[in-house]
Amino acid sequence: MQRLFDSIKLLEDEAFRDFINALCKLSAEMVGMQVITEFDPQNQAGSTEDLSGSTLVATYAHKRRASGIALPRTMRTGDFSINKLGSVAMLNVHRLIYRNPDVAWDAVTRHLLAIIRHPQAPTSIRLQAARTLDDILVIVPRNISSTGDLMGQIQARVLNVLAQQVSVGNMSDIRRMGLETLHQILQSSGHTFVTGWETIFNMLGSVCKTPSSSLPRPSASESDLSVISENGPRRPSFLVEERSNVGLVRIAFQSLTLVCDTLSSLSPEHLRLCISTLGLFGKQMDTNIALTAAASLMWS
């Protein structure tokens, strides 16, 4: 079977597009079945949101009962089609870069993002989709040999997809992976970027939170474990969320530090965006980050 997937790179673009679409469809069906397996142990027919944005009705649950398919436990920890989709994409990086986006780029990235955003997909599958997507996003900028308009178009595609991953609000692990991917991209390819700085600064600034006074206040009787701050009692769940966000802030600030090392390459407009983003980090809970950001502002 591996030989079959290795030979896909020999296909013409139209056939390759059909293969990618079929693989995405298989993945959608498998993930849909896993959702039902995990959340509907009695195999009752139900409906869930389709990975492509439409409605995934009880078709998959019905097919499972009719065919007798039962997913083994090992299948729930990883998806075969996601794995193969990533492998095929990595073997055909040139198509992702130099062909029209509708040949492979759009289908692959849209499908992986849909899984990442799917609230009922198993966590392991969402993380697998994020890893697969991140591997693609890191390798594509490294393999751009053209300059000019094409380079800017590819870089914009990569950053726009990554921004959608970083904006996923219900899983900090997925956001963390996206920010780590941005750091890798900036390390290896940041010096080549001719566009997308607005998107980069938006991603970095998105992890910065305003002071916790904006958090809702519970009543004093809600929990004896509440921590009293100058802004009133805060529930432990808020503190856990803040600690998680501190981790995201630290990762994002590493990328911002990389950008600050090459300020001379930024246009005046992008320099202003950089300074504004530094200001956001200067207001964060982490004292080291806040002080470093303030110092960077002085040097800027």
Backbone torsions as a table, in degrees:
resi	resn	phi	psi	omega
1	MET	NA	-35.5	179.7
2	GLN	-61.3	-36.6	177.6
3	ARG	-61.1	-37.6	178.7
4	LEU	-60.5	-47.8	-178.9
5	PHE	-68.8	-34.2	178.1
6	ASP	-66.0	-31.4	-177.2
7	SER	-79.8	-6.6	-178.6
8	ILE	-60.3	-28.8	-177.8
9	LYS	-65.9	-13.1	179.1
10	LEU	-86.7	-8.8	-177.5
11	LEU	-70.7	152.3	170.4
12	GLU	-69.0	161.2	-174.4
13	ASP	-58.0	-41.1	-178.2
14	GLU	-65.2	-43.8	178.1
15	ALA	-66.7	-37.2	178.6
16	PHE	-64.1	-40.2	177.4
17	ARG	-60.7	-44.0	179.6
18	ASP	-63.2	-39.6	179.7
19	PHE	-64.5	-45.2	179.7
20	ILE	-61.2	-43.4	179.6
21	ASN	-63.2	-39.1	178.5
22	ALA	-66.1	-39.6	179.8
23	LEU	-66.7	-39.2	176.9
24	CYS	-64.9	-39.0	178.8
25	LYS	-65.2	-42.9	177.2
26	LEU	-60.2	-44.3	179.9
27	SER	-62.2	-42.5	179.1
28	ALA	-60.9	-41.6	179.4
29	GLU	-66.2	-43.0	-179.2
30	MET	-65.9	-42.5	178.3
31	VAL	-66.7	-38.3	176.7
32	GLY	-60.8	-40.3	177.8
33	MET	-66.3	-37.7	-179.8
34	GLN	-68.0	-37.2	177.3
35	VAL	-59.4	-46.3	-179.5
36	ILE	-66.5	-38.9	179.1
37	THR	-61.6	-41.1	-174.7
38	GLU	-77.7	-38.2	-173.5
39	PHE	-102.6	-5.6	-178.2
40	ASP	-137.3	72.5	-174.4
41	PRO	-62.3	-21.5	178.8
42	GLN	-86.6	3.4	178.8
43	ASN	59.7	32.7	176.8
44	GLN	-73.1	145.4	177.3
45	ALA	-68.7	137.1	178.6
46	GLY	-155.0	-174.1	179.2
47	SER	-129.6	153.0	176.3
48	THR	-148.0	166.8	-176.8
49	GLU	-73.0	134.3	179.1
50	ASP	-73.3	147.9	-177.4
51	LEU	-67.2	-21.9	-178.4
52	SER	-95.0	1.5	175.2
53	GLY	109.2	-16.2	177.2
54	SER	-92.8	-157.2	-175.4
55	THR	-104.9	126.8	175.1
56	LEU	-96.7	97.2	-175.4
57	VAL	-78.7	-166.0	-172.9
58	ALA	-75.0	14.8	-176.3
59	THR	-56.0	-46.4	-175.5
60	TYR	-68.4	-38.7	176.8
61	ALA	-63.3	-41.0	179.2
62	HIS	-64.0	-43.2	179.9
63	LYS	-62.0	-38.7	-179.6
64	ARG	-62.7	-45.2	-178.5
65	ARG	-67.8	-39.4	-176.4
66	ALA	-70.4	-37.1	-175.8
67	SER	-93.0	-13.3	-178.2
68	GLY	78.6	13.8	-179.7
69	ILE	-68.3	129.5	173.7
70	ALA	-128.5	120.8	-177.2
71	LEU	-73.3	125.0	175.1
72	PRO	-67.2	160.1	-177.9
73	ARG	-58.6	-36.4	-178.4
74	THR	-64.3	-28.6	-179.5
75	MET	-70.7	-23.3	-176.1
76	ARG	-80.7	-12.4	-179.0
77	THR	-96.7	-2.7	178.8
78	GLY	-170.6	151.7	-176.6
79	ASP	-113.3	123.4	-178.1
80	PHE	-58.7	-45.7	-174.8
81	SER	-69.4	-33.6	175.5
82	ILE	-64.8	-42.9	178.8
83	ASN	-60.4	-45.8	-179.1
84	LYS	-70.6	-33.9	177.0
85	LEU	-61.3	-41.9	177.1
86	GLY	-65.4	-42.3	-179.7
87	SER	-62.8	-45.1	-180.0
88	VAL	-64.1	-40.7	179.4
89	ALA	-63.1	-41.5	-178.7
90	MET	-68.0	-32.5	178.1
91	LEU	-76.7	-13.8	-177.1
92	ASN	-125.8	41.1	-179.3
93	VAL	-57.9	-35.7	-178.8
94	HIS	-61.1	-33.0	177.9
95	ARG	-70.3	-37.7	178.8
96	LEU	-63.3	-31.2	-175.7
97	ILE	-90.2	-50.2	-166.6
98	TYR	-102.6	-5.8	177.6
99	ARG	-100.7	165.4	175.7
100	ASN	-57.6	140.7	-177.4
101	PRO	-55.6	-26.3	-177.7
102	ASP	-76.3	-5.3	176.1
103	VAL	-72.9	-43.7	-177.7
104	ALA	-152.5	-40.2	-172.5
105	TRP	-55.8	-51.2	-176.4
106	ASP	-60.6	-47.1	-176.5
107	ALA	-65.3	-45.1	-176.9
108	VAL	-65.3	-52.4	-175.6
109	THR	-68.7	-38.2	179.4
110	ARG	-63.6	-41.7	-178.6
111	HIS	-67.0	-45.8	-179.0
112	LEU	-65.2	-39.7	176.8
113	LEU	-64.1	-37.5	179.9
114	ALA	-63.8	-39.9	177.4
115	ILE	-66.6	-44.5	180.0
116	ILE	-57.0	-37.4	-176.5
117	ARG	-86.8	-10.9	-174.2
118	HIS	-69.6	110.1	-173.7
119	PRO	-66.5	-22.0	-177.5
120	GLN	-101.1	-3.5	176.5
121	ALA	-69.3	144.1	178.1
122	PRO	-55.4	143.7	-178.3
123	THR	-56.3	-40.9	-178.4
124	SER	-61.9	-35.8	179.7
125	ILE	-72.0	-40.8	178.6
126	ARG	-63.0	-41.0	178.6
127	LEU	-67.9	-37.6	177.2
128	GLN	-63.2	-42.8	178.1
129	ALA	-63.1	-38.9	178.8
130	ALA	-65.6	-42.3	178.4
131	ARG	-62.6	-43.7	179.8
132	THR	-62.1	-45.9	179.1
133	LEU	-62.3	-43.7	-177.9
134	ASP	-64.2	-38.5	177.1
135	ASP	-59.3	-41.1	179.7
136	ILE	-66.9	-44.4	-176.1
137	LEU	-67.2	-28.4	178.3
138	VAL	-76.3	-40.1	-172.9
139	ILE	-77.7	-30.9	-175.7
140	VAL	-61.7	-50.6	-179.6
141	PRO	-61.2	-29.0	-179.5
142	ARG	-70.3	-19.8	-173.8
143	ASN	-108.6	13.4	176.3
144	ILE	-83.1	114.2	179.5
145	SER	-101.7	-14.6	179.5
146	SER	-82.7	160.1	174.9
147	THR	-121.3	175.2	176.7
148	GLY	83.8	-143.6	-172.2
149	ASP	-61.1	-41.4	-177.6
150	LEU	-62.5	-42.4	179.2
151	MET	-58.8	-45.9	179.3
152	GLY	-63.4	-38.4	179.7
153	GLN	-64.6	-44.4	-179.1
154	ILE	-66.9	-43.8	179.1
155	GLN	-61.1	-40.2	178.4
156	ALA	-64.3	-41.0	177.9
157	ARG	-59.6	-47.9	-178.0
158	VAL	-59.7	-49.0	-176.4
159	LEU	-68.5	-36.1	179.1
160	ASN	-65.3	-40.0	177.2
161	VAL	-67.8	-44.0	-179.8
162	LEU	-62.4	-37.9	179.0
163	ALA	-61.7	-34.3	178.1
164	GLN	-68.2	-35.1	176.3
165	GLN	-68.6	-44.3	-177.9
166	VAL	-64.5	-25.3	-177.5
167	SER	-84.6	-2.7	178.1
168	VAL	-64.1	117.1	-169.5
169	GLY	-92.0	-12.9	-172.1
170	ASN	-103.4	8.0	176.3
171	MET	-146.0	105.7	-177.9
172	SER	-66.4	-28.9	179.5
173	ASP	-63.0	-39.5	179.6
174	ILE	-68.8	-39.8	176.2
175	ARG	-63.7	-42.6	179.1
176	ARG	-59.7	-45.1	179.2
177	MET	-61.0	-39.6	178.4
178	GLY	-64.1	-41.9	179.1
179	LEU	-68.0	-37.2	176.1
180	GLU	-65.3	-36.5	176.8
181	THR	-65.0	-42.1	176.7
182	LEU	-59.2	-41.0	179.1
183	HIS	-62.2	-43.1	177.9
184	GLN	-62.7	-41.6	-179.7
185	ILE	-63.4	-43.5	180.0
186	LEU	-66.1	-36.8	178.9
187	GLN	-64.0	-44.7	-172.8
188	SER	-91.6	-29.8	-171.5
189	SER	-132.9	-0.1	-175.4
190	GLY	-57.3	-34.3	-178.2
191	HIS	-67.9	-15.0	-178.7
192	THR	-95.5	-6.4	-172.0
193	PHE	-70.5	127.7	179.1
194	VAL	-111.2	-4.7	-179.9
195	THR	-155.6	170.1	173.6
196	GLY	91.3	5.3	-178.1
197	TRP	-66.1	-32.1	176.2
198	GLU	-60.5	-43.6	179.3
199	THR	-64.9	-40.8	179.4
200	ILE	-61.2	-49.0	-178.8
201	PHE	-67.1	-33.0	175.9
202	ASN	-64.8	-41.9	177.7
203	MET	-62.3	-45.4	-178.3
204	LEU	-66.0	-42.5	-178.8
205	GLY	-72.5	-19.2	-176.1
206	SER	-67.0	-19.8	-178.9
207	VAL	-85.6	-11.7	-177.3
208	CYS	-80.3	129.2	-180.0
209	LYS	-108.8	151.0	173.8
210	THR	-73.2	164.5	178.5
211	PRO	-50.2	149.7	-170.1
212	SER	-69.2	3.7	175.2
213	SER	-63.6	-17.3	179.6
214	SER	-79.2	-8.6	179.9
215	LEU	-74.6	146.2	179.1
216	PRO	-66.9	146.2	-179.4
217	ARG	-95.3	126.2	172.6
218	PRO	-80.0	164.0	175.6
219	SER	-71.9	158.6	-175.8
220	ALA	-63.8	-22.6	-176.7
221	SER	-91.1	-0.6	-173.8
222	GLU	-66.4	-39.2	-176.9
223	SER	-157.5	133.5	174.8
224	ASP	-72.5	-14.0	-178.5
225	LEU	-91.1	0.4	-179.4
226	SER	-60.7	143.2	178.4
227	VAL	-98.2	127.7	-177.9
228	ILE	-87.8	125.1	176.2
229	SER	-119.0	178.6	179.1
230	GLU	-64.6	-16.5	-179.7
231	ASN	-99.0	5.2	-179.1
232	GLY	110.5	175.6	-177.8
233	PRO	-67.9	144.0	177.2
234	ARG	-127.7	139.1	-178.7
235	ARG	-73.0	150.1	179.6
236	PRO	-54.7	-34.5	-179.1
237	SER	-61.8	-34.1	177.4
238	PHE	-66.4	-38.2	-179.8
239	LEU	-67.2	-38.3	176.5
240	VAL	-62.7	-42.6	179.0
241	GLU	-62.9	-40.6	179.7
242	GLU	-65.0	-41.6	179.0
243	ARG	-62.8	-40.8	177.9
244	SER	-62.3	-40.7	-179.1
245	ASN	-69.1	-32.0	176.8
246	VAL	-59.5	-39.0	177.3
247	GLY	-62.4	-41.3	177.8
248	LEU	-65.2	-39.3	179.6
249	VAL	-61.2	-42.5	-178.8
250	ARG	-63.9	-42.2	179.2
251	ILE	-65.0	-45.2	-179.2
252	ALA	-63.8	-36.9	-178.0
253	PHE	-67.7	-30.1	174.9
254	GLN	-60.8	-41.2	178.4
255	SER	-68.1	-40.2	178.9
256	LEU	-63.5	-35.5	176.6
257	THR	-63.1	-39.6	176.2
258	LEU	-60.2	-43.4	-179.9
259	VAL	-63.7	-40.6	-178.5
260	CYS	-65.3	-23.0	177.8
261	ASP	-71.9	-15.2	-178.4
262	THR	-125.9	40.3	-177.3
263	LEU	-59.6	-30.5	-176.5
264	SER	-63.7	-20.6	-178.8
265	SER	-87.8	-6.1	-178.6
266	LEU	-87.1	145.8	174.5
267	SER	-73.8	163.3	177.8
268	PRO	-54.6	-39.6	179.1
269	GLU	-64.4	-44.4	-179.7
270	HIS	-70.9	-30.1	175.7
271	LEU	-64.6	-39.6	176.7
272	ARG	-63.8	-39.5	176.5
273	LEU	-63.1	-39.8	179.0
274	CYS	-62.7	-44.0	179.9
275	ILE	-64.2	-41.2	177.8
276	SER	-62.0	-40.6	179.5
277	THR	-67.9	-39.7	175.2
278	LEU	-59.0	-38.4	178.3
279	GLY	-61.4	-37.0	177.3
280	LEU	-64.3	-42.4	179.7
281	PHE	-69.6	-26.3	177.8
282	GLY	-68.4	-11.3	-179.7
283	LYS	-102.7	7.7	-173.5
284	GLN	-83.6	164.5	-176.7
285	MET	-66.3	-35.2	-178.3
286	ASP	-67.9	112.8	-175.2
287	THR	-62.5	-42.1	-179.1
288	ASN	-60.3	-44.3	179.6
289	ILE	-66.1	-43.8	-179.0
290	ALA	-60.7	-44.5	-179.2
291	LEU	-68.6	-40.7	179.2
292	THR	-64.4	-41.3	178.2
293	ALA	-63.5	-40.7	178.7
294	ALA	-63.6	-41.0	178.3
295	ALA	-64.4	-39.9	178.7
296	SER	-63.9	-36.8	177.7
297	LEU	-62.5	-38.8	179.9
298	MET	-65.0	-42.0	-179.5
299	TRP	-71.2	-28.8	-179.3
300	SER	-68.9	NA	NA
